[in-house]
Amino acid sequence: MRILMRLLAAASLSLLAVVSQAAPGQSGFVTVKGKHFVLDGKPYYFAGANVWYGMYLGSPGVTGDRERLTRELDQLAAEGVLNLRVLAISEASTLKRAVTPAVIQSPGKVDETLWKGLDFLLDEMAKRDMKAVLYVSNFWQWSGGMSQYVAWFNGKPVLDPDVTGDWNSFMDNSAAFYREPEAQDTFRAVVRQLIGRKNSVNGRLYNADPTIMSWQLGNEPRPGSDANSRPHHEAFVKWIDDTAGFIKKLAPKQLVSTGNEGWMGTAGSKDLFVKAHATKNVDYLTYHMWAPNWGWFNPKDAAATYDSAWARMKDYLDWHIDEANKLGKPVVLEEFGINRDNGSFEAKATTINRDKFYQSIFQLLARRAAAGDAIAGSNFWAWGGAGRTTNADFMWKAGDSFVGDPPQEPQGLYCVFDTDATTIRIISAHARQMSTIRKN
């Protein structure tokens, strides 16, 4: 009996240690109450950024630049940007535009060097009371992604759209990931390892760290190609429900989200988007908005295309907030971006149209948040900070610095550099506005 009591006491102390792992003065876990986020008993609204390469900068390996990372975290925090969306798992691949190195070297083989970078990033974010959204897979090719899992287990070379130009075949191949049992087993094993990880910097368990707001199923998971996604719809919805449920059991104090783009990322099906997010295992909705990528806006002919593009963008923004209201869940606009003037990639190029675009989006989000609607925050795409490319074609190569635009895109396409003073002022003003809503 005495031994049993000692074991119970030890278990209780262990549990207390797990539930109270936070930096001094750090806020608690973000939770959901109806269609709003709550943090320490108050509504939580935020202005955030995408810094997908955060663990790469934090790494003690070849990609690391911890001095730059801490300097830029200070800059973001000073501007009120306190929520960062970050890639947490990458897969080694022969894909032409995939980032290197990668977390998963081959099925069952994990190189923890980058995860030590994630440890460092999360510890530094905790010191600044920032929140992280960590996505654990990628529908696209730039980090290896779902298509690499498929290639590992179907015995066929990965389909590389940057070589073939065949994006529909690539997307359908990536969607095969959802129904490949061996790929799912490998994926879940790595996710379990990460969520149960002990931070090598501060000793906190990941699933007990309030720095992590949400585990995200992936970056822009889609049901398949725009041409022929219907055969994958059922598997897509089931994968979201099952995987979200799997993660919730591993990390019950943290939120789970999909990382989906909205109805433009569900083959244009609004019904499929709603169905995929209706499960109780998904805590809040996500959507992205890419007017240039979707052919709504032409940066080289901004005068003729901006107004009509904004009309479509406004409808897109509002529709997802309206649907979140109906589902009774919060929603986050977690990716959006637009080109520098005339489509330039140069850091010195002006940002008149981008500033107008950011201002319009932020005004809409703040207005609807203040009205009590489900919109909870946003993460612009993407923070480029001090990163710059010297390549004539602006394409990333191994060893280059990171700028926010992933390796398959020109470096400078959408990122916000640390010298973009006017854009940063707009972001900072919006962050203050959203913070004011939180106090009401």
PALONU-971269 format. One record per residue (C-alpha): x negated, y, z. Coordinates in pm, whole numbers, plus 50000, padded with zeros to 5 digits. Example, Ala and Ser with C-alpha at 12.3 -4.5 7.8 and 13.67 -1.06 7.14 Angstrom:
x: 48770; y: 49550; z: 50780
x: 48633; y: 49894; z: 50714
***
This chain:
x: 50000; y: 50000; z: 50000
x: 49713; y: 50234; z: 50094
x: 49549; y: 50166; z: 49755
x: 49876; y: 50235; z: 49576
x: 49914; y: 50568; z: 49760
x: 49560; y: 50667; z: 49663
x: 49632; y: 50580; z: 49301
x: 49954; y: 50782; z: 49304
x: 49774; y: 51078; z: 49461
x: 49501; y: 51059; z: 49198
x: 49761; y: 51038; z: 48923
x: 49939; y: 51343; z: 49064
x: 49616; y: 51542; z: 49075
x: 49540; y: 51435; z: 48719
x: 49886; y: 51545; z: 48606
x: 49844; y: 51881; z: 48776
x: 49511; y: 51925; z: 48599
x: 49675; y: 51848; z: 48265
x: 49966; y: 52089; z: 48300
x: 49758; y: 52382; z: 48429
x: 49469; y: 52389; z: 48183
x: 49444; y: 52755; z: 48091
x: 49189; y: 53032; z: 48098
x: 49213; y: 53287; z: 48382
x: 49482; y: 53541; z: 48301
x: 49600; y: 53345; z: 47998
x: 49971; y: 53325; z: 47918
x: 50155; y: 52994; z: 47921
x: 50307; y: 52771; z: 47656
x: 50531; y: 52918; z: 47387
x: 50874; y: 52757; z: 47413
x: 51199; y: 52780; z: 47219
x: 51531; y: 52900; z: 47357
x: 51799; y: 52896; z: 47090
x: 51679; y: 53094; z: 46791
x: 51397; y: 53271; z: 46973
x: 51050; y: 53198; z: 47109
x: 50989; y: 53255; z: 47480
x: 50655; y: 53319; z: 47650
x: 50633; y: 53347; z: 48028
x: 51004; y: 53419; z: 48053
x: 51011; y: 53692; z: 47786
x: 51096; y: 53688; z: 47413
x: 50783; y: 53624; z: 47206
x: 50740; y: 53811; z: 46878
x: 50411; y: 53833; z: 46695
x: 50212; y: 53966; z: 46404
x: 49955; y: 53705; z: 46304
x: 49709; y: 53602; z: 46038
x: 49592; y: 53296; z: 45851
x: 49229; y: 53213; z: 45929
x: 49222; y: 52864; z: 45784
x: 48842; y: 52842; z: 45809
x: 48825; y: 52922; z: 46183
x: 48685; y: 52583; z: 46285
x: 48429; y: 52608; z: 46003
x: 48293; y: 52935; z: 46142
x: 48298; y: 52794; z: 46495
x: 48105; y: 52483; z: 46397
x: 47752; y: 52416; z: 46525
x: 47687; y: 52270; z: 46177
x: 47594; y: 52421; z: 45842
x: 47911; y: 52629; z: 45803
x: 47896; y: 52788; z: 46146
x: 47866; y: 53158; z: 46218
x: 47982; y: 53201; z: 46574
x: 47862; y: 53559; z: 46598
x: 48083; y: 53654; z: 46304
x: 48374; y: 53456; z: 46445
x: 48367; y: 53621; z: 46788
x: 48322; y: 53965; z: 46634
x: 48623; y: 53916; z: 46409
x: 48836; y: 53770; z: 46686
x: 48761; y: 54088; z: 46879
x: 48865; y: 54296; z: 46579
x: 49189; y: 54104; z: 46526
x: 49276; y: 54114; z: 46895
x: 49211; y: 54488; z: 46908
x: 49459; y: 54534; z: 46623
x: 49719; y: 54323; z: 46804
x: 49688; y: 54023; z: 46574
x: 49714; y: 53748; z: 46835
x: 49850; y: 53446; z: 46646
x: 49624; y: 53253; z: 46406
x: 49715; y: 52970; z: 46169
x: 49418; y: 52736; z: 46125
x: 49326; y: 52417; z: 45936
x: 49243; y: 52138; z: 46187
x: 49177; y: 51832; z: 45968
x: 49008; y: 51806; z: 45627
x: 48921; y: 51503; z: 45414
x: 48599; y: 51431; z: 45225
x: 48677; y: 51426; z: 44855
x: 48535; y: 51436; z: 44504
x: 48790; y: 51702; z: 44414
x: 48622; y: 51985; z: 44225
x: 48752; y: 52267; z: 44445
x: 48765; y: 52096; z: 44785
x: 48589; y: 52259; z: 45077
x: 48286; y: 52081; z: 45219
x: 48199; y: 51938; z: 45464
x: 48511; y: 51762; z: 45595
x: 48634; y: 51619; z: 45924
x: 48728; y: 51276; z: 45788
x: 48440; y: 51122; z: 45598
x: 48628; y: 50803; z: 45506
x: 48922; y: 50608; z: 45655
x: 48848; y: 50562; z: 46023
x: 48526; y: 50768; z: 46018
x: 48544; y: 51113; z: 46176
x: 48255; y: 51359; z: 46189
x: 48327; y: 51568; z: 46499
x: 48096; y: 51855; z: 46404
x: 48384; y: 52064; z: 46271
x: 48605; y: 51970; z: 46565
x: 48337; y: 52115; z: 46792
x: 48392; y: 52429; z: 46589
x: 48764; y: 52404; z: 46664
x: 48676; y: 52360; z: 47033
x: 48475; y: 52682; z: 47020
x: 48748; y: 52868; z: 46832
x: 49022; y: 52766; z: 47077
x: 48807; y: 52857; z: 47375
x: 48737; y: 53202; z: 47231
x: 49103; y: 53250; z: 47143
x: 49200; y: 53161; z: 47500
x: 48969; y: 53434; z: 47631
x: 49164; y: 53685; z: 47419
x: 49504; y: 53528; z: 47498
x: 49565; y: 53437; z: 47133
x: 49791; y: 53155; z: 47014
x: 49702; y: 52897; z: 46748
x: 49908; y: 52708; z: 46493
x: 49707; y: 52403; z: 46383
x: 49798; y: 52221; z: 46063
x: 49681; y: 51864; z: 46032
x: 49719; y: 51787; z: 45660
x: 49739; y: 51968; z: 45327
x: 49961; y: 51904; z: 45026
x: 49704; y: 52084; z: 44810
x: 49359; y: 51979; z: 44697
x: 49139; y: 52242; z: 44857
x: 49073; y: 52049; z: 45179
x: 49097; y: 51695; z: 45039
x: 49453; y: 51662; z: 45156
x: 49731; y: 51412; z: 45102
x: 49611; y: 51315; z: 44755
x: 49281; y: 51199; z: 44906
x: 49463; y: 50966; z: 45147
x: 49648; y: 50821; z: 44850
x: 49323; y: 50768; z: 44657
x: 49166; y: 50588; z: 44953
x: 49437; y: 50324; z: 44951
x: 49569; y: 50284; z: 44596
x: 49227; y: 50216; z: 44442
x: 49265; y: 50489; z: 44178
x: 49060; y: 50807; z: 44139
x: 49220; y: 51113; z: 44292
x: 49412; y: 51322; z: 44042
x: 49232; y: 51656; z: 44024
x: 49447; y: 51941; z: 43886
x: 49144; y: 52168; z: 43862
x: 49005; y: 51924; z: 43605
x: 49319; y: 51796; z: 43431
x: 49538; y: 52105; z: 43457
x: 49829; y: 51867; z: 43526
x: 49984; y: 52006; z: 43842
x: 50310; y: 51811; z: 43824
x: 50130; y: 51476; z: 43822
x: 49909; y: 51593; z: 44106
x: 50210; y: 51697; z: 44316
x: 50392; y: 51369; z: 44260
x: 50075; y: 51184; z: 44351
x: 50041; y: 51385; z: 44673
x: 50402; y: 51305; z: 44760
x: 50321; y: 50934; z: 44737
x: 50138; y: 50991; z: 45068
x: 50472; y: 50993; z: 45252
x: 50549; y: 50631; z: 45166
x: 50199; y: 50477; z: 45171
x: 50181; y: 50273; z: 45497
x: 49802; y: 50247; z: 45517
x: 49762; y: 50618; z: 45450
x: 50013; y: 50697; z: 45723
x: 49839; y: 50467; z: 45970
x: 49505; y: 50636; z: 45904
x: 49659; y: 50983; z: 45920
x: 49835; y: 50912; z: 46249
x: 49522; y: 50767; z: 46405
x: 49328; y: 51087; z: 46331
x: 49614; y: 51309; z: 46451
x: 49635; y: 51106; z: 46774
x: 49261; y: 51145; z: 46823
x: 49278; y: 51521; z: 46775
x: 49581; y: 51586; z: 46995
x: 49428; y: 51378; z: 47275
x: 49087; y: 51544; z: 47239
x: 48905; y: 51707; z: 47530
x: 48758; y: 52043; z: 47436
x: 48379; y: 52012; z: 47452
x: 48342; y: 52378; z: 47553
x: 48589; y: 52408; z: 47840
x: 48703; y: 52054; z: 47917
x: 49070; y: 52123; z: 47845
x: 49280; y: 51856; z: 47681
x: 49422; y: 51980; z: 47354
x: 49775; y: 51868; z: 47440
x: 49756; y: 52059; z: 47769
x: 49613; y: 52383; z: 47628
x: 49863; y: 52671; z: 47601
x: 49637; y: 52831; z: 47340
x: 49795; y: 52586; z: 47093
x: 50143; y: 52714; z: 47016
x: 50229; y: 52458; z: 46751
x: 50113; y: 52146; z: 46576
x: 50203; y: 52172; z: 46210
x: 50261; y: 51871; z: 45987
x: 50075; y: 52019; z: 45695
x: 49997; y: 52311; z: 45473
x: 50293; y: 52347; z: 45237
x: 50420; y: 51987; z: 45230
x: 50646; y: 51946; z: 44927
x: 50876; y: 51664; z: 44815
x: 50684; y: 51627; z: 44488
x: 50659; y: 51818; z: 44163
x: 50900; y: 52084; z: 44045
x: 50962; y: 51866; z: 43740
x: 51058; y: 51539; z: 43907
x: 51064; y: 51552; z: 44288
x: 51403; y: 51388; z: 44341
x: 51269; y: 51030; z: 44379
x: 51067; y: 51153; z: 44677
x: 51337; y: 51353; z: 44860
x: 51445; y: 51082; z: 45102
x: 51084; y: 50989; z: 45186
x: 50999; y: 51358; z: 45235
x: 51280; y: 51419; z: 45485
x: 51207; y: 51093; z: 45669
x: 50835; y: 51170; z: 45688
x: 50904; y: 51511; z: 45842
x: 51141; y: 51366; z: 46102
x: 50921; y: 51067; z: 46189
x: 50591; y: 51256; z: 46197
x: 50732; y: 51545; z: 46397
x: 50873; y: 51295; z: 46646
x: 50538; y: 51117; z: 46665
x: 50357; y: 51444; z: 46744
x: 50615; y: 51556; z: 47000
x: 50550; y: 51242; z: 47202
x: 50175; y: 51313; z: 47199
x: 50212; y: 51685; z: 47279
x: 50542; y: 51737; z: 47463
x: 50449; y: 52084; z: 47594
x: 50367; y: 52224; z: 47251
x: 50586; y: 52302; z: 46952
x: 50606; y: 52119; z: 46619
x: 50662; y: 52283; z: 46280
x: 50648; y: 52171; z: 45918
x: 50435; y: 52430; z: 45734
x: 50681; y: 52418; z: 45443
x: 50713; y: 52713; z: 45202
x: 51090; y: 52747; z: 45210
x: 51328; y: 52650; z: 44933
x: 51067; y: 52738; z: 44671
x: 50862; y: 52459; z: 44826
x: 51145; y: 52207; z: 44814
x: 51172; y: 52200; z: 44435
x: 51412; y: 52493; z: 44445
x: 51664; y: 52302; z: 44658
x: 51806; y: 52509; z: 44943
x: 51997; y: 52207; z: 45070
x: 51679; y: 52000; z: 45090
x: 51500; y: 52275; z: 45283
x: 51781; y: 52290; z: 45539
x: 51803; y: 51911; z: 45566
x: 51428; y: 51878; z: 45623
x: 51435; y: 52131; z: 45908
x: 51759; y: 52024; z: 46077
x: 51594; y: 51744; z: 46278
x: 51562; y: 51800; z: 46654
x: 51193; y: 51707; z: 46621
x: 51117; y: 52031; z: 46434
x: 51124; y: 52323; z: 46676
x: 51128; y: 52612; z: 46429
x: 51146; y: 52688; z: 46058
x: 50863; y: 52811; z: 45840
x: 50855; y: 52974; z: 45500
x: 50602; y: 53135; z: 45267
x: 50646; y: 53395; z: 44995
x: 50424; y: 53415; z: 44689
x: 50564; y: 53664; z: 44439
x: 50255; y: 53661; z: 44212
x: 50223; y: 53280; z: 44212
x: 50592; y: 53234; z: 44133
x: 50586; y: 53477; z: 43841
x: 50789; y: 53746; z: 44014
x: 50512; y: 54007; z: 44016
x: 50235; y: 54089; z: 43769
x: 49950; y: 54282; z: 43936
x: 49823; y: 54397; z: 43598
x: 50161; y: 54552; z: 43523
x: 50268; y: 54658; z: 43869
x: 50468; y: 54962; z: 43763
x: 50699; y: 54751; z: 43548
x: 50733; y: 54448; z: 43778
x: 50712; y: 54560; z: 44142
x: 51069; y: 54682; z: 44195
x: 51235; y: 54377; z: 44043
x: 50994; y: 54154; z: 44233
x: 51080; y: 54325; z: 44561
x: 51451; y: 54270; z: 44500
x: 51385; y: 53895; z: 44467
x: 51148; y: 53896; z: 44763
x: 51401; y: 54071; z: 44986
x: 51668; y: 53813; z: 44900
x: 51419; y: 53534; z: 44971
x: 51316; y: 53681; z: 45306
x: 51673; y: 53740; z: 45418
x: 51808; y: 53401; z: 45306
x: 51566; y: 53208; z: 45527
x: 51640; y: 53426; z: 45827
x: 52012; y: 53376; z: 45769
x: 51969; y: 52998; z: 45750
x: 51759; y: 52997; z: 46067
x: 52042; y: 53184; z: 46238
x: 52283; y: 52912; z: 46126
x: 52052; y: 52631; z: 46246
x: 51994; y: 52812; z: 46573
x: 51615; y: 52795; z: 46548
x: 51339; y: 53057; z: 46519
x: 51174; y: 53113; z: 46181
x: 50824; y: 53237; z: 46093
x: 50708; y: 53388; z: 45764
x: 50367; y: 53227; z: 45790
x: 50217; y: 53301; z: 45447
x: 50254; y: 53598; z: 45217
x: 50014; y: 53795; z: 45003
x: 49972; y: 54007; z: 44698
x: 49678; y: 54111; z: 44481
x: 49459; y: 54412; z: 44509
x: 49536; y: 54680; z: 44252
x: 49506; y: 54566; z: 43889
x: 49441; y: 54212; z: 44009
x: 49084; y: 54293; z: 44115
x: 48891; y: 54054; z: 44342
x: 48638; y: 54320; z: 44447
x: 48636; y: 54426; z: 44811
x: 48597; y: 54789; z: 44703
x: 48917; y: 54781; z: 44491
x: 49214; y: 54985; z: 44610
x: 49520; y: 54829; z: 44777
x: 49802; y: 55071; z: 44703
x: 50048; y: 54804; z: 44589
x: 49945; y: 54562; z: 44862
x: 49995; y: 54827; z: 45131
x: 50340; y: 54904; z: 44992
x: 50420; y: 54532; z: 44989
x: 50304; y: 54475; z: 45348
x: 50490; y: 54782; z: 45470
x: 50816; y: 54669; z: 45310
x: 50791; y: 54317; z: 45449
x: 50705; y: 54434; z: 45798
x: 50991; y: 54683; z: 45803
x: 51239; y: 54412; z: 45707
x: 51107; y: 54163; z: 45963
x: 51099; y: 54416; z: 46246
x: 51448; y: 54541; z: 46167
x: 51594; y: 54192; z: 46171
x: 51401; y: 54090; z: 46482
x: 51524; y: 54399; z: 46667
x: 51880; y: 54307; z: 46563
x: 51841; y: 53972; z: 46741
x: 51805; y: 53757; z: 46432
x: 51594; y: 53441; z: 46426
x: 51279; y: 53588; z: 46270
x: 51004; y: 53557; z: 46530
x: 50687; y: 53660; z: 46355
x: 50459; y: 53643; z: 46056
x: 50106; y: 53543; z: 45952
x: 49966; y: 53732; z: 45654
x: 49747; y: 53540; z: 45406
x: 49472; y: 53577; z: 45476
x: 49207; y: 53732; z: 45695
x: 48883; y: 53762; z: 45497
x: 48690; y: 53963; z: 45751
x: 48323; y: 54015; z: 45672
x: 48309; y: 53735; z: 45417
x: 48205; y: 53830; z: 45064
x: 48118; y: 53637; z: 44751
x: 47823; y: 53721; z: 44526
x: 47929; y: 53477; z: 44254
x: 48004; y: 53631; z: 43916
x: 48312; y: 53412; z: 43872
x: 48428; y: 53478; z: 44232
x: 48470; y: 53102; z: 44292
x: 48355; y: 52946; z: 44619
x: 48055; y: 52714; z: 44628
x: 47923; y: 52505; z: 44917
x: 47712; y: 52727; z: 45138
x: 47905; y: 53046; z: 45059
x: 48071; y: 53249; z: 45331
x: 48447; y: 53217; z: 45381
x: 48681; y: 53499; z: 45283
x: 49033; y: 53367; z: 45346
x: 49111; y: 53259; z: 44992
x: 49062; y: 52880; z: 44978
x: 48803; y: 52728; z: 44743
x: 49037; y: 52667; z: 44450
x: 49115; y: 53039; z: 44419
x: 48901; y: 53341; z: 44335
x: 48742; y: 53477; z: 44651
x: 48914; y: 53811; z: 44704
x: 49244; y: 53714; z: 44541
x: 49470; y: 53778; z: 44843
x: 49245; y: 53815; z: 45149
x: 49227; y: 54123; z: 45370
x: 48865; y: 54229; z: 45420
x: 48743; y: 54400; z: 45735
x: 48692; y: 54719; z: 45529
x: 49057; y: 54737; z: 45412
x: 49131; y: 55023; z: 45651
x: 49475; y: 55121; z: 45522
x: 49607; y: 54764; z: 45517
x: 49470; y: 54696; z: 45864
x: 49640; y: 55010; z: 45999
x: 49973; y: 54885; z: 45861
x: 49920; y: 54541; z: 46016
x: 49823; y: 54694; z: 46351
x: 50125; y: 54924; z: 46357
x: 50351; y: 54628; z: 46289
x: 50185; y: 54428; z: 46569
x: 50258; y: 54711; z: 46813
x: 50617; y: 54727; z: 46692
x: 50671; y: 54354; z: 46739
x: 50512; y: 54376; z: 47084
x: 50762; y: 54646; z: 47174
x: 51050; y: 54418; z: 47075
x: 50910; y: 54156; z: 47314
x: 50944; y: 54395; z: 47607
x: 51313; y: 54464; z: 47546
***
